Amino acid sequence: MKFEAIAVCLFGVESTVSYELKNLGFTVTNVSDGRVTFETDAKGIATANISLRCAERILVKLGEFQARTFDELFENVKKLPLEKYIPVDANFPVAKAKSINSKLFSVSDIQAITKKAAVERLKSVYKTEWFCETGEKHPIHVFINKDIVQVTIDTTGPALHKRGYRQLSGGAPIRETIAAFMVMLTPWNESKLLVDPMCGSGTIAIEAAMIGANIMPGINRNFQGEELSFISKSDWMIARKEAIEKENHKEFKIYAYDIDPEMVKLAKSNAQIAGVDHLIDFMKSDATKFHSSNEYGFIITNPPYGERMGEKEEVYELYKQLGKAFKHLPTWSIYVISSLENVEELFGKKAMKKRKLYNGMLKSHYYQFPGPKPPKVQN
Ligand SMILES: C[S@@+](CC[C@H](N)C(=O)[O-])C[C@H]1O[C@@H](n2cnc3c(N)ncnc32)[C@H](O)[C@@H]1O
């Protein structure tokens, strides 16, 4: 069976999700704000869930139509071939609805009408008046944008950034999907030096280690899609096997530091859970004193934002000190995510690129200061 699927992602990350999908061999058919549509078969849905580093969720599209009234919503949902996806005993809640710039905006009413229409459709197809809903869960999601309704089934469950390794998180951890995105946007690979001098719970270093070792981010977790009737157990088994076969056993090291010894301990423990602790050296260290005898290297980091009252001055001073330390690394490539708007001013350096993105709900910028390319080694 062929499906149209949607990889949902944070705003600003769409092009990287699209790149990831194409690399996995999928055909991408549409890219819009926070949504990348692609064609797939059932195994592909499993592969996308297991392998995508920057997406938050994979939905299977059941249909798309225009609706400006609840009558239109009801009639159009009733026309969808829901029985192709939802078996007679399935539990099919309309688990989520979202509406932007549309006539229909009451989320609870959108959910109720969609459910009523789905029941009507399935009643007539299955020739029954009542559904026990004791079978596997098939969660329906509805998304309305400018009166265009997409009705989908969720195949992910807990969002994809929940890899499972961050049992413990301290301070202000960055989303795993954003950390992966930060690394993927740079030309870093496992043969190059990488340091996160303010690693917190270790997310950037852990995601980079998984990228370097080609460990798929979802390999150690389960997905809603494992309950769905239209994706078989063997689809999941084959997708997992193929994902494991892609892992490499290259030896490389990433360096992750933090000034807070408790954070260093936490990051180490998270890396152990992720199975990449052998690829990362953790140490307590002050980022403002960072120096290196290596001519080339990458710093990818997420300094404190100072969101709380009274912290701003202290944080500005920290960024100024970091700027000074980075001046001693003129050939290094430096990448910084921050919700501060004035990072370039504080660093005393103009970013080559400044990209807006959302770390969860927090509007941030990804400041990119790439250094010169190292000369090619002659054999
Ligand atoms: C926003 S958090 C990093 C969160 C991290 N990306 C994660 O996912 O958990 C900033 C971190 O910088 C650390 N930090 C603050 N000042 C520092 C300094 N001078 N040197 C090293 N680390 C510092 C804090 O202890 C904190 O863990």
The ligand as a Gaussian input file, in Angstrom:
#p B3LYP/6-31G(d) Opt

LIG

0 1
 C       21.589000      26.402000      28.075000
 S       22.586000      25.327000      29.008000
 C       23.106000      24.116000      27.833000
 C       22.052000      23.095000      27.623000
 C       22.495000      21.935000      26.763000
 N       22.586000      22.286000      25.362000
 C       21.558000      20.774000      26.980000
 O       20.925000      20.333000      26.007000
 O       21.386000      20.329000      28.114000
 C       24.038000      26.229000      29.270000
 C       25.104000      25.513000      30.082000
 O       26.265000      26.358000      30.130000
 C       26.920000      26.091000      31.338000
 N       27.856000      27.210000      31.609000
 C       27.577000      28.469000      32.044000
 N       28.714000      29.197000      32.105000
 C       29.728000      28.407000      31.705000
 C       31.129000      28.578000      31.548000
 N       31.731000      29.738000      31.825000
 N       31.854000      27.527000      31.097000
 C       31.279000      26.340000      30.818000
 N       29.955000      26.118000      30.966000
 C       29.188000      27.127000      31.384000
 C       25.805000      25.932000      32.348000
 O       26.262000      25.200000      33.475000
 C       24.742000      25.201000      31.520000
 O       24.818000      23.816000      31.728000

